[in-house]
Structures are given as C-alpha cells and as structure tokens.
Amino acid sequence: MKYGTISTGSIEASLTAEEILKFGGNAFDAAIGAVFVSMTSEFALTGAFGGGVLLGVENNSKPFIYDFFVDCPNKYNTKNEFLETEVNFGNAKQIFNIGKGSIAVPGNIAGLLKIHKNHGKLPLSDILKQAIDCANNGIEVSSYQSYILKLIEPILANDINAKNLFYKENKLIGEGDLFKNNQFGHFLNLLIKNGSKYFYHGDGLNDILKFLGNKSNLRKNDFLEYKVYRREPMNLDFYNHTIYTNPAPAYGGTLIIFLLKLLQDSSLDKVDTLNLIKGMRLSSLARNEVCYDSNIENEIHKVLEKKIYDKYLNLFNNNDILDFGSKLSGFGSTTHVSIIDKKGNAVSITTTNGEGCGYIIPEYGIMMNNMLGEEDLNPYGFHKWRKKRRLPTMVSPMIITENNKIKFVLGSGGSNRIRSANIQVILNLLINKKNLEDSISSPRIHLEGNTLFYEPGIQIPNNKIKNMILNGFDSQNLFFGGVNAVSTDSAIGDKRRGGHGIVI
C-alpha cells in the first residue's frame, strides 16, 4: 500500500478517509473524518449524540482503547417520555423504545475530539471538510440506506422535524434521492470553532436541555460529568495470533474472548456449526449468571474467573443437550470503520446511535440516541440503574496481531450480532484460513435465546438439536452484522450493510 487500507460502512466515508490519508493525515484523522461523514451517509446508524469505542495502535506500539460510550443518567425522571414502536424486519417484528426518556448521556463528539487532540495530525477543519460538504450539498441515498430508512420509518415519522428532513411531498425519501442536512453542517462548523465542550458545558448544552425539556432523564450535571476513558484492551493468544478488543464494562469483547477461549481450550478436532451454536449458548448463559446487579459496572469480567470459566468449559466438552429460552433482542443500528496507514497506525472504531430517539434537535439536525430503550443494553430492565455508569455495550472493535505486527483490523455493527459476526470472521481467518473477502462474505449464524437465525449455505445438524426454533433467511441480510475489515494489503466492506473497502 502507498497510503493505507480503508473499510467503512459507505462509499462516501471511505472516499473521505482516502482523501485525508492522501492529504497527509494519519489513520486517526481518516477514521474521525469517515465517522463524521457517516453521520450523514449512514444517518440511521450513527450520530453525533450517540456513543462509541476506538481501539487503536500508534506507530506500531501497544494497542489502546478510548471508551466514549453512553452513560446512564444520575437520576430517573418519573415523567420521562418512553414510547413503544414496532419495526418490521420481514422475518421478525420487534418493539423498540424511543422518546426523550430513552436518551442516554452521549459520548461521540467528546470522544472523537479527544482522540483527535491526542493522536490526530491535521487540523479539525480539514478533517471535517468533507462531512460539512456532505451535509450541506447532500448525499444520494443508496439502496442499502433506503432499506434502513424504510425499516425505521415509524421512528422517523414520530417528529415533525424528522419529517422535514426525510420526507418529500409526504413520502419517505428513497434510493437515488438527495439527502441534505444543513443544520448538521452548521453544527459541525460550531464544533470546529468551539470544540466539544460547547455542547457539554457551554451554550450548545443549553440548546440540548431546552430540546429535552422535562421529558428526559438527562440533566445538566450528566453532561458536565461525562468522561472519556482510555483503557487497556483485553487480549487472547489464539492460534498463533493475539486478539485485542474492548474490555469491561462493555459486554461484547469479554464474551467474544470467552467463546474463543472455550473453542481453543476444548477437546475439539474442528469448529463446526454445532460447536459454534453450543459456544454461543454457553456464552449467553455465562453472562446471565454473572450479570445480575446494575450497580456493578465490571461484573461481566467474572465469566473469565477460573471457577466460572471451568464450569462452562466442562459443559462445552460434554454431550448434554442444552435447554433454550428467552426472546429476541434488538436490531442494533451501528457502524464500523477499520483503517491502517503506512506509518503503522491502525484504528478500529465502532459508533452507534441505537435506532434514534425519534426527535431531531432542530438547531443541529441531530437525532439523539435511544440507548436507555435498547433491551440488550439494559439486561436488568429499563430504567433500573441506581447510580451513574457506562451502559454495557456489545461494541467490540478488534485488532489481530501476529508476532507483534498488525495483521487484521475489524469490527461490526449489529447489537448482539456484533459478537457472533466478529467471531465467525475470526474463525474463518485464523482456523479456516480463508482470505479476508471470503471470511466476511461466508454465511453466518446467530443464536438469540431459543431461536437460531442462519443465512443460505449453512447446514443445520437437525438430528442433534432439540427445542430450538430455526429461522432461515432467503439471502444474506444486515441482521447478521456488518464486518468492515482491513489488512495491510486488503480492505473489505461487508455488503450486508453497504460496506466499502479501498486500498490506496
């Protein structure tokens, strides 16, 4: 490569990252620029007032994590607005919770600007130039984004300001239409001029609080006290490689490491579909066993304690049939960016807005998140927290090294499907020895409670499975995540979610 390898969720985001690398920026600059463009090109998946996690490497050094995911608020407001809305995915109808009472304390702009300050090379004005242009001049809606907008139309139709953005002549915009968001362009110019503190401590916060009114759980102190955390990633030596990912208090990274460790430590000769199903089920059971108190922020790490882990390893190694139960969780509106540059910098960054709260802040053209209404982020039930804490995300950016050198950078969108998608790509890369494109395009499974979802091409061992509902898809689908990944010579965007890769 001359400049780097790039994989994002949209062609506009990838081209932005390409331009930044060619202009002299590094992987951190390119990733930040791509994420802000995604806030227009993938409006339904990420946003300025959502949250995220970055796993990075600077100059071939030790990987590090920036956690800028969302917080639950300090207090619960009994008058908060919390609305149910139904989304039809064809194979399943699901209920989502939106409204101003579903909004968690956002972290995206605080995290992205802190990362830029600590690791960026170019001025923020240069990095956000394309994002401002996309917002002001518009982006043609792709077939994939049209599909996503149609899925969440009940959410977009909730608010007159959202209708003004997404409807033309009382009809939802679709493929080929131009999507403009001038208010978001204005927001980005304010961000360049004033920094993120303007929206956490300054006049911008007043606009947000006015928008929230008395229908939210958020108060001024929730913004004033928000912190971006730099953490040590967790890692696992796995088949002659080292895998790095997001640690507790997030759930996803720990559960990925837990399942991969089960597979490696077991007595298996090979990893087949049945063993993967079993590992997925045991991972969920282990999570349910150790996660029972919403006030213990890092409790998920208990699954790797010897007593707990050995219990599930023994279960994995025996031939007993497991009981299945529990219901389907949410869709998960998330997007991922993976970049390696020529200087030995690497970024794996996942950001999300949930499905959105259903309201647009008119001054900024931004829909805030609905993370307090996401079932998978609130396993104890909605509004059950008793003190401020990070919500337990499945977001799991990943970097894989071999002999201390970066080999793969990857990550996925898709809520609970994040971990199943990442795991299957890793197994394809490191055990099945497939190339990056085939590792991502191969059919996937996902186990949710007592339901096994699977794409065409998966052979289900029906004679060895009992008490399980099988839900096969007719074609590959965004439901199974969207893994965007790069190596030093390859860049693949997952077609399930409109991904786009570039090698330059």
C-alpha positions as CSV (number, residue, x, y, z in Angstrom):
1,M,0.0,0.0,0.0
2,K,1.1,3.6,-0.7
3,Y,-1.1,5.4,1.8
4,G,-3.3,2.8,3.6
5,T,-6.2,0.4,3.6
6,I,-9.7,1.6,4.5
7,S,-13.1,-0.1,5.2
8,T,-16.2,1.8,6.2
9,G,-20.0,1.5,6.0
10,S,-20.4,3.8,3.0
11,I,-18.5,4.8,-0.2
12,E,-18.7,8.4,1.0
13,A,-17.0,7.6,4.3
14,S,-14.3,5.5,2.5
15,L,-13.5,8.3,0.0
16,T,-13.3,10.8,2.8
17,A,-10.7,8.7,4.6
18,E,-8.8,8.2,1.4
19,E,-8.6,11.9,0.8
20,I,-7.4,12.6,4.3
21,L,-4.6,9.9,4.0
22,K,-3.5,11.3,0.7
23,F,-3.5,14.8,2.2
24,G,-1.1,13.8,4.9
25,G,-3.4,12.8,7.7
26,N,-2.9,9.6,9.7
27,A,-5.3,6.7,10.4
28,F,-6.8,8.6,13.3
29,D,-7.6,11.6,11.2
30,A,-9.1,9.4,8.5
31,A,-11.2,7.5,10.9
32,I,-12.6,10.6,12.5
33,G,-13.4,12.1,9.2
34,A,-15.1,9.0,8.0
35,V,-17.2,8.7,11.1
36,F,-18.5,12.3,10.8
37,V,-19.4,11.7,7.2
38,S,-21.2,8.5,8.2
39,M,-23.4,10.7,10.4
40,T,-25.0,11.8,7.1
41,S,-24.3,8.9,4.8
42,E,-25.5,6.4,7.5
43,F,-27.7,8.7,9.5
44,A,-29.8,5.8,10.7
45,L,-26.8,4.0,12.2
46,T,-24.7,6.6,14.0
47,G,-24.9,10.2,15.2
48,A,-23.1,13.0,17.0
49,F,-25.1,12.3,20.2
50,G,-24.6,8.6,20.3
51,G,-21.6,6.7,21.6
52,G,-18.7,4.5,20.6
53,V,-15.3,2.8,21.2
54,L,-12.0,3.1,19.4
55,L,-9.2,0.5,19.5
56,G,-6.0,2.0,18.2
57,V,-2.3,1.4,17.6
58,E,0.1,4.4,17.2
59,N,3.4,3.9,15.3
60,N,3.3,0.1,15.8
61,S,3.1,0.4,19.6
62,K,0.9,-1.3,22.1
63,P,-2.9,-1.2,21.4
64,F,-5.1,1.1,23.5
65,I,-8.9,1.8,23.9
66,Y,-10.8,5.0,24.0
67,D,-14.2,4.4,25.6
68,F,-16.7,7.1,24.7
69,F,-19.8,5.1,25.0
70,V,-23.0,6.4,26.6
71,D,-23.7,6.7,30.3
72,C,-27.0,6.2,32.1
73,P,-28.1,9.5,33.8
74,N,-27.6,10.3,37.5
75,K,-31.4,10.2,38.2
76,Y,-34.6,8.7,36.9
77,N,-37.4,11.1,35.9
78,T,-40.8,9.6,36.6
79,K,-42.3,11.9,33.9
80,N,-39.9,10.8,31.2
81,E,-41.3,10.1,27.7
82,F,-40.8,6.4,26.8
83,L,-42.7,5.2,23.7
84,E,-43.0,1.8,22.1
85,T,-42.8,1.5,18.3
86,E,-42.8,-1.6,16.1
87,V,-40.3,-2.2,13.3
88,N,-40.9,-5.0,10.8
89,F,-37.8,-6.8,9.6
90,G,-39.6,-9.3,7.4
91,N,-38.5,-12.4,9.3
92,A,-39.5,-10.7,12.6
93,K,-41.4,-7.8,14.1
94,Q,-39.7,-6.1,17.0
95,I,-40.7,-3.5,19.5
96,F,-38.3,-0.6,20.2
97,N,-38.4,2.1,22.8
98,I,-37.9,5.6,21.8
99,G,-38.8,9.1,23.1
100,K,-36.8,11.6,25.1
101,G,-36.8,9.2,28.1
102,S,-34.8,6.7,26.0
103,I,-31.8,9.1,25.6
104,A,-28.6,8.2,27.4
105,V,-25.7,10.6,28.1
106,P,-23.9,10.9,24.7
107,G,-20.2,10.5,24.1
108,N,-19.4,10.5,20.4
109,I,-18.2,14.1,19.9
110,A,-16.4,14.2,23.3
111,G,-14.5,11.0,22.4
112,L,-13.8,11.8,18.7
113,L,-12.4,15.2,19.5
114,K,-10.3,13.9,22.4
115,I,-8.8,11.3,20.1
116,H,-8.1,13.9,17.5
117,K,-6.4,16.1,20.1
118,N,-4.2,13.2,21.4
119,H,-3.5,11.4,18.1
120,G,-4.5,13.4,15.1
121,K,-2.2,15.2,12.7
122,L,-4.3,17.5,10.6
123,P,-6.4,20.5,11.8
124,L,-10.0,19.6,12.7
125,S,-11.3,21.9,10.0
126,D,-9.5,19.8,7.3
127,I,-10.8,16.6,8.8
128,L,-14.4,17.7,8.8
129,K,-14.4,19.5,5.5
130,Q,-16.0,16.6,3.6
131,A,-18.5,15.9,6.4
132,I,-19.7,19.6,6.1
133,D,-19.8,19.3,2.3
134,C,-21.9,16.1,2.5
135,A,-24.3,17.6,5.0
136,N,-24.8,20.9,3.1
137,N,-24.8,19.6,-0.5
138,G,-26.3,16.3,0.1
139,I,-25.6,12.6,-0.4
140,E,-27.5,10.4,-2.8
141,V,-29.4,7.7,-0.8
142,S,-28.0,4.3,-1.6
143,S,-30.2,1.2,-1.9
144,Y,-28.9,-0.1,1.4
145,Q,-29.6,3.2,3.3
146,S,-33.0,3.4,1.6
147,Y,-33.8,0.0,3.1
148,I,-32.6,1.0,6.6
149,L,-34.7,4.2,6.4
150,K,-37.8,2.2,5.5
151,L,-37.2,-0.1,8.4
152,I,-37.1,2.7,10.9
153,E,-39.8,4.8,9.3
154,P,-42.0,4.5,12.3
155,I,-39.2,6.3,14.3
156,L,-38.6,8.9,11.7
157,A,-42.3,9.6,11.4
158,N,-42.6,10.4,15.1
159,D,-41.4,14.0,14.8
160,I,-42.2,17.0,12.5
161,N,-38.5,18.0,12.4
162,A,-37.5,14.5,11.3
163,K,-40.3,14.5,8.6
164,N,-38.9,17.8,7.3
165,L,-35.5,16.0,6.8
166,F,-36.6,12.7,5.5
167,Y,-39.9,13.3,3.6
168,K,-40.6,14.9,0.3
169,E,-44.2,15.5,-0.6
170,N,-45.3,13.4,2.4
171,K,-43.2,10.4,1.1
172,L,-40.1,9.0,2.8
173,I,-37.0,9.6,0.7
174,G,-35.6,6.6,-1.0
175,E,-32.8,5.2,-3.3
176,G,-31.5,7.9,-5.6
177,D,-32.9,10.9,-3.6
178,L,-30.6,13.6,-2.3
179,F,-30.4,13.8,1.5
180,K,-29.3,17.1,2.8
181,N,-28.9,18.3,6.4
182,N,-27.8,21.9,6.5
183,Q,-28.4,22.1,10.3
184,F,-25.8,19.4,10.8
185,G,-23.4,21.3,8.6
186,H,-23.9,24.3,10.9
187,F,-23.3,22.0,13.9
188,L,-20.0,20.8,12.5
189,N,-18.9,24.4,12.0
190,L,-19.7,25.1,15.6
191,L,-17.7,22.0,16.6
192,I,-14.7,23.3,14.8
193,K,-15.0,26.8,16.3
194,N,-15.9,25.9,19.9
195,G,-14.9,22.2,20.5
196,S,-17.0,19.5,22.1
197,K,-17.1,21.4,25.5
198,Y,-19.5,23.9,23.8
199,F,-22.1,21.1,23.9
200,Y,-21.2,19.6,27.3
201,H,-20.5,22.9,29.2
202,G,-21.4,25.9,27.0
203,D,-24.3,27.4,25.1
204,G,-24.8,24.3,23.0
205,L,-25.7,22.4,26.1
206,N,-28.5,25.0,26.8
207,D,-29.9,24.2,23.3
208,I,-29.9,20.5,24.2
209,L,-31.5,20.9,27.6
210,K,-34.2,23.2,26.0
211,F,-34.9,20.4,23.5
212,L,-35.1,17.8,26.2
213,G,-37.5,19.8,28.4
214,N,-38.9,17.8,31.3
215,K,-39.5,14.6,29.2
216,S,-35.9,13.2,29.6
217,N,-33.9,11.7,32.4
218,L,-30.9,13.8,31.4
219,R,-29.9,16.9,33.4
220,K,-27.1,19.4,33.2
221,N,-24.8,17.6,35.5
222,D,-25.0,14.4,33.4
223,F,-23.2,16.4,30.6
224,L,-20.8,18.3,32.9
225,E,-19.7,15.0,34.5
226,Y,-19.3,12.9,31.3
227,K,-15.8,11.4,30.9
228,V,-13.9,9.7,28.0
229,Y,-11.9,6.8,29.4
230,R,-8.6,5.5,28.0
231,R,-8.4,1.8,28.9
232,E,-6.2,-1.2,28.4
233,P,-7.7,-3.6,25.9
234,M,-8.2,-7.2,26.8
235,N,-6.4,-9.8,24.7
236,L,-6.2,-13.5,23.9
237,D,-3.5,-15.6,22.3
238,F,-5.4,-17.6,19.8
239,Y,-3.9,-20.0,17.2
240,N,-0.6,-18.2,17.0
241,H,-2.1,-14.7,16.9
242,T,-3.1,-12.2,19.5
243,I,-6.6,-10.8,19.5
244,Y,-7.2,-7.4,21.2
245,T,-10.7,-6.0,21.9
246,N,-12.9,-3.9,24.2
247,P,-12.8,-4.8,27.9
248,A,-15.3,-4.4,30.7
249,P,-17.6,-2.6,31.5
250,A,-18.6,-3.5,27.9
251,Y,-20.0,-6.9,27.4
252,G,-19.1,-7.7,23.8
253,G,-15.4,-8.0,23.9
254,T,-15.3,-10.2,27.1
255,L,-17.9,-12.5,25.6
256,I,-16.0,-12.8,22.3
257,I,-12.8,-13.7,24.3
258,F,-14.8,-16.1,26.4
259,L,-16.2,-18.0,23.4
260,L,-12.9,-18.1,21.5
261,K,-11.2,-19.4,24.6
262,L,-13.8,-22.2,25.0
263,L,-13.1,-23.3,21.4
264,Q,-9.4,-23.2,21.9
265,D,-9.3,-24.9,25.3
266,S,-11.8,-27.6,24.4
267,S,-11.2,-31.1,23.1
268,L,-12.5,-30.3,19.6
269,D,-10.8,-31.5,16.4
270,K,-12.6,-28.8,14.4
271,V,-15.1,-26.0,14.9
272,D,-18.3,-26.9,13.2
273,T,-21.8,-25.3,13.2
274,L,-23.0,-27.4,16.2
275,N,-20.0,-26.4,18.3
276,L,-20.4,-22.8,17.4
277,I,-24.1,-22.9,18.4
278,K,-23.1,-24.5,21.7
279,G,-20.5,-21.9,22.4
280,M,-22.9,-19.1,21.6
281,R,-25.5,-20.6,24.0
282,L,-23.0,-21.1,26.8
283,S,-21.7,-17.5,26.4
284,S,-25.2,-16.2,26.9
285,L,-25.8,-18.5,29.9
286,A,-22.5,-17.3,31.5
287,R,-23.4,-13.7,31.0
288,N,-26.8,-14.3,32.7
289,E,-25.1,-16.0,35.6
290,V,-22.6,-13.2,36.4
291,C,-24.6,-10.1,35.4
292,Y,-27.3,-9.5,38.0
293,D,-26.6,-6.1,39.6
294,S,-26.9,-3.0,37.5
295,N,-24.6,-1.1,40.0
296,I,-21.6,-3.4,39.4
297,E,-20.0,-1.9,36.3
298,N,-17.4,-4.5,35.6
299,E,-19.3,-7.7,36.6
300,I,-19.1,-9.3,33.1
301,H,-15.3,-9.9,33.7
302,K,-16.3,-12.7,36.1
303,V,-17.0,-15.0,33.2
304,L,-13.2,-15.4,32.8
305,E,-12.6,-16.2,36.5
306,K,-11.3,-19.8,36.8
307,K,-14.3,-21.2,38.7
308,I,-16.9,-19.8,36.3
309,Y,-14.9,-20.4,33.2
310,D,-14.0,-24.0,34.1
311,K,-17.7,-24.7,34.7
312,Y,-18.6,-23.7,31.2
313,L,-15.6,-25.4,29.6
314,N,-16.8,-28.7,31.2
315,L,-20.3,-28.0,29.8
316,F,-18.9,-27.4,26.4
317,N,-16.9,-30.6,26.5
318,N,-19.8,-32.9,27.4
319,N,-22.5,-34.0,25.1
320,D,-25.6,-33.0,27.1
321,I,-28.3,-31.2,25.2
322,L,-28.9,-27.7,26.4
323,D,-32.3,-26.1,27.1
324,F,-33.1,-23.0,25.1
325,G,-35.2,-20.0,26.2
326,S,-35.5,-16.2,26.2
327,K,-36.7,-13.8,23.4
328,L,-35.1,-11.9,20.6
329,S,-33.3,-8.7,21.3
330,G,-32.9,-5.5,19.3
331,F,-31.8,-4.8,15.7
332,G,-28.8,-2.6,16.6
333,S,-28.1,0.5,14.5
334,T,-24.3,0.6,14.5
335,T,-21.5,1.3,12.0
336,H,-17.8,0.4,11.9
337,V,-14.6,1.9,10.4
338,S,-11.2,0.0,10.1
339,I,-8.1,1.7,8.8
340,I,-4.3,1.0,8.6
341,D,-1.9,3.7,7.4
342,K,1.6,3.5,6.0
343,K,3.1,4.8,9.3
344,G,2.0,1.8,11.4
345,N,-1.1,3.5,12.8
346,A,-4.3,1.4,13.0
347,V,-7.8,2.3,14.0
348,S,-10.8,0.1,14.7
349,I,-13.8,2.2,15.7
350,T,-17.4,1.4,16.2
351,T,-20.1,4.1,16.8
352,T,-23.8,3.8,17.3
353,N,-27.0,5.8,17.8
354,G,-29.2,2.9,18.6
355,E,-32.3,3.4,16.4
356,G,-32.5,7.0,17.5
357,C,-34.9,8.6,20.0
358,G,-37.4,9.8,17.4
359,Y,-36.8,13.5,17.6
360,I,-34.5,15.9,15.7
361,I,-32.8,18.8,17.6
362,P,-33.9,21.5,15.1
363,E,-30.8,23.8,15.6
364,Y,-28.4,20.9,14.8
365,G,-30.2,18.4,12.6
366,I,-29.2,15.6,15.0
367,M,-31.4,12.8,16.4
368,M,-30.1,11.8,19.8
369,N,-29.7,8.1,20.8
370,N,-32.3,5.8,22.3
371,M,-29.8,3.6,24.3
372,L,-31.9,3.6,27.5
373,G,-34.6,1.9,25.4
374,E,-32.3,-0.8,23.9
375,E,-33.1,-4.1,25.5
376,D,-29.6,-5.6,25.1
377,L,-28.0,-2.6,26.9
378,N,-30.5,-2.8,29.7
379,P,-30.4,-6.5,30.7
380,Y,-31.8,-5.7,34.2
381,G,-34.9,-4.0,32.8
382,F,-35.4,-0.4,31.7
383,H,-34.6,2.5,34.0
384,K,-33.3,0.1,36.7
385,W,-29.9,1.8,37.4
386,R,-29.3,3.3,40.8
387,K,-26.1,5.2,40.0
388,K,-24.3,6.7,37.1
389,R,-22.4,4.1,35.0
390,R,-21.5,3.2,31.4
391,L,-24.2,1.1,29.7
392,P,-22.9,-2.4,28.9
393,T,-22.4,-2.3,25.1
394,M,-21.7,-5.1,22.7
395,V,-19.5,-2.8,20.7
396,S,-16.2,-4.7,20.0
397,P,-13.6,-3.2,17.8
398,M,-10.8,-5.7,17.2
399,I,-7.2,-5.8,16.2
400,I,-5.3,-9.1,15.5
401,T,-1.6,-9.2,15.5
402,E,1.0,-11.9,14.6
403,N,4.5,-11.7,16.0
404,N,3.6,-8.2,17.4
405,K,2.7,-6.9,13.9
406,I,-0.7,-5.8,12.9
407,K,-2.4,-8.4,10.7
408,F,-6.1,-7.6,10.7
409,V,-8.3,-4.7,11.9
410,L,-12.0,-5.4,12.1
411,G,-15.3,-4.8,13.7
412,S,-19.0,-4.9,13.1
413,G,-22.3,-3.2,13.7
414,G,-25.4,-5.1,14.8
415,S,-26.1,-5.1,18.6
416,N,-25.9,-8.7,19.8
417,R,-24.9,-9.8,16.2
418,I,-21.6,-7.8,16.7
419,R,-20.0,-10.6,18.7
420,S,-21.4,-13.5,16.6
421,A,-20.3,-11.7,13.3
422,N,-16.8,-10.9,14.7
423,I,-16.3,-14.4,16.0
424,Q,-17.2,-16.1,12.7
425,V,-14.9,-13.8,10.7
426,I,-12.1,-14.5,13.1
427,L,-12.6,-18.3,12.9
428,N,-12.7,-18.1,9.1
429,L,-9.4,-16.1,9.1
430,L,-7.4,-17.9,11.7
431,I,-8.7,-21.5,11.7
432,N,-10.3,-22.0,8.2
433,K,-7.5,-19.9,6.6
434,K,-9.9,-18.1,4.3
435,N,-8.9,-14.7,2.8
436,L,-10.4,-11.5,4.1
437,E,-13.1,-11.3,1.5
438,D,-14.3,-14.9,1.8
439,S,-14.1,-14.6,5.6
440,I,-16.6,-11.8,5.6
441,S,-18.9,-13.0,2.8
442,S,-19.3,-16.5,4.1
443,P,-22.8,-17.3,5.5
444,R,-23.3,-16.7,9.2
445,I,-25.5,-17.9,12.1
446,H,-26.8,-16.1,15.1
447,L,-28.3,-17.6,18.2
448,E,-30.8,-15.5,20.1
449,G,-32.4,-17.2,23.0
450,N,-34.1,-20.3,21.6
451,T,-34.0,-19.1,18.0
452,L,-31.2,-19.9,15.6
453,F,-31.1,-17.5,12.6
454,Y,-29.0,-18.5,9.7
455,E,-28.1,-17.5,6.1
456,P,-28.3,-19.7,3.0
457,G,-25.4,-22.1,2.8
458,I,-25.4,-23.1,6.5
459,Q,-26.0,-26.8,7.1
460,I,-28.0,-27.3,10.3
461,P,-27.4,-30.6,12.2
462,N,-31.2,-31.1,12.9
463,N,-30.7,-34.5,14.4
464,K,-28.5,-33.1,17.1
465,I,-30.6,-30.1,18.1
466,K,-33.8,-30.1,20.2
467,N,-36.1,-27.5,21.5
468,M,-34.8,-24.8,19.1
469,I,-36.6,-22.6,16.6
470,L,-34.9,-22.4,13.2
471,N,-35.3,-19.2,11.3
472,G,-33.5,-19.3,7.9
473,F,-33.1,-16.2,5.7
474,D,-33.6,-16.4,1.9
475,S,-30.5,-14.3,1.3
476,Q,-27.6,-12.6,3.3
477,N,-29.0,-9.9,5.4
478,L,-27.9,-6.9,7.5
479,F,-29.4,-8.7,10.5
480,F,-26.2,-10.7,10.7
481,G,-23.9,-7.7,11.3
482,G,-21.7,-5.7,9.0
483,V,-18.0,-6.6,9.4
484,N,-15.7,-4.0,7.9
485,A,-12.1,-5.1,7.9
486,V,-8.6,-4.4,6.6
487,S,-5.2,-5.9,6.4
488,T,-2.0,-4.3,5.1
489,D,-2.9,-5.3,1.6
490,S,-6.7,-5.8,1.6
491,A,-9.8,-3.9,2.5
492,I,-13.3,-5.4,2.6
493,G,-16.6,-3.8,3.4
494,D,-19.5,-6.1,4.4
495,K,-22.1,-6.0,1.6
496,R,-24.8,-6.9,4.1
497,R,-24.6,-3.3,5.4
498,G,-23.4,-1.4,2.4
499,G,-19.7,-1.6,3.4
500,H,-17.0,-0.2,1.1
501,G,-13.2,-1.0,1.1
502,I,-10.3,0.8,-0.5
503,V,-6.6,0.0,-0.8
504,I,-4.5,3.1,-1.7
